[in-house]
């Protein structure tokens, strides 16, 4: 399958030695293995939320960053078939030693530009209630948060991902 090229926004920069490419099915194990470590949640079931189908069917809308140390970052996202004007970021991660360098912002900016070029007018994402860092990051990108219940001062959707799995939903107009 021919993968679309990745073009960085004019004001975006990658850390030295880092290259972006489209993920392959063969990248799935490395990405899901990184999630518990990068999130600081050993034993978490989070990798179960990222099955290989995302690498099989959405590699043309997803991004993977690598450097000399290996996997550096990823953004797994897609454009909605049911809502053609909407794109969705399913998972994004940056290796802890690379945080604070604008890499996640660059991944999102590439995704925004590609989604906009494909006719999308909105990007959605979710995060867990305890993940205040993710909530702050999405707010800094201009996402608006929504929910139906207050959980420890965080507005989130009750049982969004199943019983007890509350999520903060984000939307950003492009």
Backbone as a ProteinNet text record, in pm:
[ID]
protein_1_A
[PRIMARY]
XXXXXXXXXXXXXXXXXXXXXXXXXXXXXXXXXXXXXXXXXXXXXXXXXXXXXXXXXXXXXXXXXXXXXXXXXXXXXXXXXXXXXXXXXXXXXXXXXXXXXXXXXXXXXXXXXXXXXXXXXXXXXXXXXXXXXXXXXXXXXXXXXXXXXXXXXXXXXXXXXXXXXXXXXXXXXX
[TERTIARY]
83.3	0	87.9	61.6	136	92.4	187.3	156.4	176.9	87	105	228.6	295.6	412.5	369.7	463.7	438	503.7	424.5	476	459.2	568.4	562.6	507.5	425.4	384.1	507.5	495.4	609.5	681.5	607.7	669.9	705.2	691.3	717.5	862.5	914.1	1049.2	1052.3	1133.3	1152.6	1285.2	1295.3	1425	1530.6	1655.4	1761.1	1765.8	1780	1791.8	1660.5	1548.4	1418.2	1355.4	1301.2	1233.3	1090.5	998.5	858.9	831.5	746.8	700.9	562.5	500.8	372.2	399.2	317	338.7	304.1	367.6	342.6	282.2	220.4	166.1	277.3	397.1	510.6	548.5	503.3	532.5	440.5	331.2	232.4	292.7	371.5	424.6	507.6	590.8	674.2	589	485.4	400.1	323.5	259.3	181.3	271.7	393.8	487.7	531.8	537	580.6	474.1	348.2	239.5	248.4	257.1	262.2	381.6	497.7	616.8	603.4	563.4	554.5	445.8	338.8	230.5	258.6	365	396.1	291.2	235.1	125.8	153.5	253.7	280.5	158.2	135	22.3	-110.8	-109.1	-232.8	-292	-424.1	-486.3	-492.3	-431.9	-437.3	-395.6	-290.4	-254.4	-368.2	-462.3	-575.2	-663.7	-654	-732.7	-669.5	-555.1	-486.5	-452.9	-555.3	-529.6	-464.4	-410.3	-342.5	-427.6	-559.4	-643.1	-612.6	-568.4	-534.2	-413.1	-321.9	-202.8	-232.9	-333.6	-374.5	-458.4	-545.6	-645.4	-628.7	-547	-534.4	-390	-301.5	-161.8	-144.2	-233	-219.4	-257.4	-319.1	-355.7	-284.2	-192.4	-119.5	27.3	98.3	237.7	321.1	446.8	539.6	673.8	732.2	863.5	967.8	1084.4	1196.3	1323.2	1413.3	1546.6	1645.7	1768	1870.4	1835.8	1756.5	1717.4	1595.2	1535	1417.8	1291.3	1181.8	1052.1	1059.2	1020.6	1028.5	891.2	796.5	664	569.3	441.2	341.1	211.2	135.9	-0.3	-81.5	-180.8	-268.7	-403.8	-439.6	-563.6	-625.2	-748.2	-818.5	-928.5	-975.2	-1090.7	-1213.8	-1320.4	-1442.7	-1515.1	-1554.1	-1636.1	-1780.9	-1828.5	-1967.3	-1989.9	-1884	-1890.6	-1776.5	-1798.3	-1688.7	-1611.5	-1668.8	-1597.9	-1521.6	-1511.4	-1448.7	-1331.9	-1223.1	-1108.2	-1094.3	-1027.9	-1017.9	-876.1	-819.5	-689.7	-718.3	-678.8	-709.3	-602.5	-475.7	-365.4	-251.2	-184	-63	33.4	159.5	259.2	394.5	469	605.4	692.6	805	897.9	933.8	934.6	954.2	1075.6	1187	1306.3	1293.2	1189.5	1169.7	1056	991.5	880.8	933	845.8	880.4	955	967.6	1036.9	939.8	809.5	711.3	678.8	726.4	705.6	558.5	488.6	345.9	268.2	301.9	236.5	259.1	381.4	410.5	329.4	320.2	238.6	94.3	39.6	-97.8	-110.7	-13.9	-22	-20.1	61.3	61.1	-75.7	-129.1	-260.3	-368.8	-364	-461.8	-454.5	-333.3	-316.9	-367.1	-333.9	-378.3	-530	-586.2	-731.5	-803.5	-752.8	-810.3	-805.2	-691.5	-675.8	-771.8	-811	-904.5	-1050.2	-1073.3	-1209.3	-1267.3	-1187.3	-1238.5	-1244.6	-1343.5	-1359.5	-1343	-1325.9	-1313.6	-1226.5	-1152.6	-1075.6	-1121.8	-1147.5	-1188.9	-1081.1	-1081	-990.2	-1051	-998.7	-1041	-918	-936.9	-833.9	-902.6	-828	-881.9	-891.7	-980.1	-1001.3	-872.5	-791.7	-672.3	-559.7	-569.9	-459.3	-463.4	-427.5	-431.8	-331.1	-218.6	-118.9	-177.3	-247.6	-311.7	-420.7	-496.8	-602.9	-543.7	-436.5	-372.4	-313.2	-252.7	-193.7	-300.4	-411.7	-518.5	-576.1	-590.8	-639.1	-541.6	-410.3	-310.1	-314.5	-366.4	-381	-511.8	-596	-722.9	-841.2	-824.2	-936.1	-1028.7	-1158.5	-1257.6	-1296.1	-1298.8	-1333.5	-1483.1	-1536.2	-1677.4	-1696.5	-1812.1	-1847.6	-1985.1	-2035.5	-2168.6	-2168	-2050.3	-2040.1	-1907.3	-1905.9	-1783.7	-1717.7	-1590.8	-1512	-1389	-1387.4	-1273	-1233.6	-1332	-1305.5	-1282.1	-1299.1	-1280.3	-1414	-1455.1	-1579.4	-1550.5	-1623.5	-1600.1	-1731.6	-1729.2	-1846.1	-1842	-1945.2	-1956.8	-1964.6	-1884	-1886.9	-1864.6	-1792.6	-1768.1	-1710.7	-1612.4	-1547.4	-1588.4	-1706.8	-1756.2	-1774.7	-1831.5	-1859.4	-1734.2	-1742.5	-1631.9	-1520	-1531.1	-1426.6	-1469.1	-1459.7	-1502.1	-1394	-1435.9	-1340.2	-1376.3	-1272.9	-1287.8	-1283.9	-1384.1	-1388.8	-1343.4	-1266.2	-1213.6	-1258	-1282.3	-1310.3	-1237.7	-1185.3	-1118.5	-1167.4	-1219.5	-1259.1	-1132.7	-1128.7	-1012.3	-1032.8
-117.7	0	124.2	214.9	338.8	431.9	473.1	559.9	705.1	793.2	934.7	991.8	1087.5	1149.8	1231.8	1255	1334.9	1470.3	1575	1711	1781	1835.7	1910	2049.7	2099.7	2240	2330.5	2446.9	2537.6	2570.4	2586.4	2625.8	2507.8	2385.6	2266.4	2221	2164.1	2109.3	1979.5	1888.3	1761.5	1766	1694.6	1685.6	1629.1	1670.9	1621.4	1468.9	1413.6	1268.9	1193.5	1264.3	1197.5	1204.9	1093.9	1087.3	1038.8	1095.8	1051.8	962.6	864.2	776.9	725.3	653	588.3	455.1	418.6	290.2	171.8	61.1	-67	-163.1	-268.3	-370.1	-424.5	-437.1	-488.3	-396.3	-270.9	-177.5	-196.9	-268.8	-283.2	-330.5	-439.5	-485.7	-379.4	-306.1	-204.4	-93.2	-52.4	56	11.2	-105.2	-148.3	-183	-228.1	-252.9	-122.8	-14	115	179.9	153.3	224.5	214.6	96.8	92.6	168	156.5	225.6	376.9	420.4	563.8	631.7	558	613.8	597.4	523.5	499.6	414	319.3	235.5	88.1	28.6	-112.9	-197.7	-297.9	-387.4	-331.5	-215.1	-153.5	-229.2	-230.8	-292.6	-197	-78.4	18.4	-38.3	-121.3	-173	-248.7	-302.6	-373.6	-279.8	-149	-50.8	-14.4	-74.9	-47.4	-178.5	-247.8	-374.2	-351.5	-456.9	-444.6	-381.9	-389	-334.4	-188.1	-113.3	27.9	41.1	-54.9	-53.7	-112.7	-197.9	-257	-161.6	-85	-7	144.4	194.7	340.1	387.6	311.5	352.9	477.1	498.1	614.1	745.6	739.2	859.8	866.6	775.5	769.6	802.3	827.5	871.3	796.2	774.1	708.6	779.7	814.4	878.1	782.9	786.4	701.5	784.6	743.9	801.6	688.2	721.2	617.8	520.2	563.3	476.2	390.9	411.3	332.3	415.3	353.5	420.3	545.6	658.3	785.8	845.4	821.6	881.5	815.8	830.1	781	857	865.5	916.6	823	759.3	669	739.5	774.2	847.4	809.6	853.1	820.4	922.2	920.9	1001.8	913.3	969.7	893.8	863.5	740	700.9	744.4	733.2	767.5	919	992.8	1139.4	1194.5	1206.7	1240.5	1368.2	1461.6	1584.3	1578	1458.8	1444.7	1346.3	1383.4	1293.7	1266	1156.6	1113.1	1067.7	1119	1072.1	967.5	844.4	733.3	716.5	727.4	714.7	802.8	865.1	941.1	920.7	907.4	889	941.6	990.6	1038.2	975.5	919.7	859.4	962.9	924.4	1021.7	1113.1	1063.3	1148.5	1254.2	1244.1	1342	1439.6	1425	1514.7	1655.9	1751.8	1891.8	1955.6	1883.4	1935.9	1968.1	1961.6	1995.2	1882.4	1761.4	1650.3	1610.9	1598.6	1563.9	1673.1	1798.4	1909.7	1898.5	1864.3	1849	1734.9	1622.1	1510.9	1556.3	1626.4	1676.1	1775.6	1865.7	1965.5	1898.5	1795	1719	1654.8	1592.1	1527.6	1630.3	1748	1853.3	1893.4	1917	1961.5	1856.1	1730.1	1622.6	1604.9	1617.6	1604.5	1719.3	1838.6	1956.4	1938.6	1893.5	1873.7	1767.2	1674.2	1568	1609.5	1735.1	1785	1780.6	1748.8	1745.7	1886.3	1908.3	2037	2025.5	1901.3	1880.3	1758.9	1767.3	1652.7	1625.8	1498.9	1455	1366.1	1358.9	1271.4	1249.9	1155.2	1132.4	1106.9	1118.8	1078.9	1037.6	973.4	931.1	1046.1	1031.4	1133.7	1164.7	1065.6	1098	1162.8	1159.8	1205.1	1357	1428.1	1575.1	1631.9	1565.8	1613.8	1612.5	1506.2	1499.1	1604.7	1624.2	1725.3	1863.6	1897.4	2028.1	2040.9	1934.3	1937.1	1962	1888.6	1908.6	2049.6	2102.2	2240.3	2338.2	2312.1	2401.8	2399.5	2292.1	2281.7	2342.6	2388	2448.6	2354.6	2234.5	2142.4	2190	2171	2196.5	2061.7	2055.4	1931.5	1927.6	1805.1	1789.7	1665.3	1660.1	1546.6	1569.1	1468.1	1479.9	1469.7	1441.9	1420.4	1476.7	1526.7	1576.2	1462.8	1435.5	1334.5	1404.3	1428.1	1493.5	1622.4	1701.9	1829.6	1822.4	1704.7	1688.4	1648.8	1722.5	1692	1581	1470.9	1356	1283.9	1200.6	1119.1	989.4	967.5	847.4	723	623	491.1	498.5	598.2	618.9	493.5	432.1	312.3	185.8	187.3	72.2	109.2	18.6	47.3	91.8	210.6	264	325	320.9	373.1	509.5	610.9	746.4	813.2	898	964.9	1111.1	1192.6	1331.2	1330.9	1389.5	1397.3	1536.6	1541.4	1667.2	1683.9	1808.6	1842.2	1971.2	1975.5	2095.6	2123.1	2243.1	2284.2	2319.5	2274.5	2303.6	2428.8
0	0	0	-90.6	-98.8	13.2	95.4	208.8	167.8	213.1	179.2	246.9	180.3	244	364.9	452.6	572.5	552.5	559.8	547.4	681.9	731.1	857.7	832.4	924.3	913.3	912.6	851.1	833	963.4	1072.5	1198.3	1288.6	1236.9	1318.4	1302.8	1408.5	1404.6	1483.8	1438.2	1508.3	1583.7	1694.6	1761.9	1666	1680.2	1591.4	1590	1471.2	1455.9	1456.3	1468.5	1470.7	1331.9	1286.8	1156.6	1177.2	1102.2	1103.9	984.6	1007.5	899.6	935.9	843.7	870	940.5	1038.5	1106.7	1017.7	1048.2	981.5	1083	1036.1	1126	1216.3	1161.2	1238.4	1354.6	1354.1	1463.5	1583.4	1565.4	1672.4	1804.3	1806.2	1935.5	2008.4	1937.5	2003.3	2062.2	1990.3	2039.2	2163.5	2158	2275.3	2393.5	2366.7	2476.4	2542.4	2465.7	2520.1	2607.8	2581.9	2650.8	2803	2863.1	3010.7	3068.5	3004.3	3052.9	3035.6	2917.1	2889	2972	3002.3	3083.2	3233.1	3267.5	3407.3	3475.4	3399.3	3450.2	3419.6	3484.6	3458.5	3491.5	3410.1	3432.8	3386.2	3323.1	3276.8	3157.4	3145.2	3027.8	2907.7	2919.8	2810.3	2674.5	2665.6	2533.2	2464.4	2541.8	2480.9	2399.8	2426.7	2353	2219	2187.3	2061.5	1990.3	1938.9	1869.9	1732.7	1672.5	1543.6	1432.4	1443.5	1335.9	1307.5	1410.1	1386.8	1295.5	1301.7	1217.4	1079.6	1072.6	946.2	862.6	927.8	854.3	861	953.4	968.1	963.5	902	895.4	808.8	713	625.1	693.1	810.4	884.5	1019.7	1042.1	1169.4	1146.4	1255.1	1248.5	1351.4	1316.7	1408.4	1397.3	1509.9	1512.5	1566.6	1504.4	1546.9	1553.3	1641.8	1648	1671.3	1701.4	1720.1	1831.9	1928.9	2040.2	2007.9	1891.6	1851.7	1850.5	1894.4	1896.1	1982.7	1924.8	1996.2	2022.9	1932.4	1946	1846.2	1873.9	1779	1798.2	1692.3	1695.5	1608.1	1667.5	1594.4	1581.7	1461.3	1438.2	1305.1	1285.9	1161.7	1134.9	1013.1	976.7	987	1043.1	1066.2	935.9	920.5	805.4	827.4	950	981.8	988.8	1024.3	1031.5	946.2	815.1	723.2	756	827.4	860.5	990.8	1049.6	1181.4	1174.2	1240.3	1257.1	1406.5	1439.2	1578.6	1609.1	1717.6	1766.1	1872.5	1843.8	1933.4	2042	2006.1	2101.3	2053.4	2146.3	2115.9	2231.4	2199.4	2304.2	2261.6	2358.9	2337.5	2445.5	2404.2	2499.4	2605.9	2731.7	2840.7	2825.9	2774	2762	2652.8	2570.2	2462.8	2491	2605.4	2637.9	2662.5	2633.8	2654.7	2538.9	2427.5	2309.4	2195.9	2222.6	2119.2	2023.5	2051.3	1959.5	1949.3	2061.2	2055.4	1982.6	2008.1	1938.5	1787.6	1748.2	1604.8	1545.2	1615.6	1564.6	1543.9	1643.2	1630.7	1515.9	1499.9	1392.9	1255.4	1239.9	1114.2	1094.1	1199.4	1190.2	1158	1222	1192.8	1045.6	995.7	856.7	758.1	784	694.8	701.3	820.9	836.7	766.1	783.4	717.8	565.5	514.3	369.7	316.9	403.7	365	384.7	424.1	437.5	577.3	675.7	813.5	870.9	956.2	1022.1	1173.2	1223.8	1367.8	1395.6	1506.9	1556.6	1698.5	1729.4	1862.3	1923.6	2055.3	2130.1	2268.3	2342.5	2481.1	2567.5	2698.3	2794	2923.4	3009.5	3137.8	3236.4	3332.6	3435	3512.3	3552.9	3631.2	3549.8	3417.3	3333.2	3313.8	3418.8	3416.2	3315.5	3298.2	3201.5	3060.5	3025.3	2893.8	2880.4	2986.2	2982.1	2957.1	3027.2	3009.7	2869.8	2820.9	2687.3	2581.3	2588.3	2490.2	2498	2618	2632.7	2567	2581.3	2521.9	2369.3	2312.3	2166.3	2117.2	2210.1	2170.5	2171.7	2228.6	2241.6	2353.2	2333.8	2438.6	2499	2631.3	2702.1	2728.9	2734.4	2769.4	2854.6	2920.7	3004.2	3062.7	3132.6	3192.7	3344.5	3402.5	3546.9	3596.1	3719.3	3780.2	3858.5	3827.3	3897.9	3954.3	4083.2	4148	4077.1	4040.2	3975.2	3826.7	3767.9	3623.9	3561.7	3461.1	3390.5	3289.9	3298.5	3211.6	3184.9	3084.9	3049.3	3129.2	3209.4	3292.8	3203.2	3237.9	3172	3021.2	2974.4	2830.7	2764.7	2828.4	2772.9	2847.3	2909.8	2984.1	3130.5	3207.2	3348.1	3424.1	3483.2	3561.1	3479.6	3349	3259.3	3207	3293	3259.8	3174.9	3081.6	2992.9	2973.7	2965	2924.7	2772.1	2708.8	2563.1	2520	2413.5	2360.5	2215.8	2175.8	2036.7	2003.5	1884	1833.8	1693.1	1673.5	1538.9	1461.3	1337.5	1252.7	1172.2
[MASK]
++++++++++++++++++++++++++++++++++++++++++++++++++++++++++++++++++++++++++++++++++++++++++++++++++++++++++++++++++++++++++++++++++++++++++++++++++++++++++++++++++++++++++++++

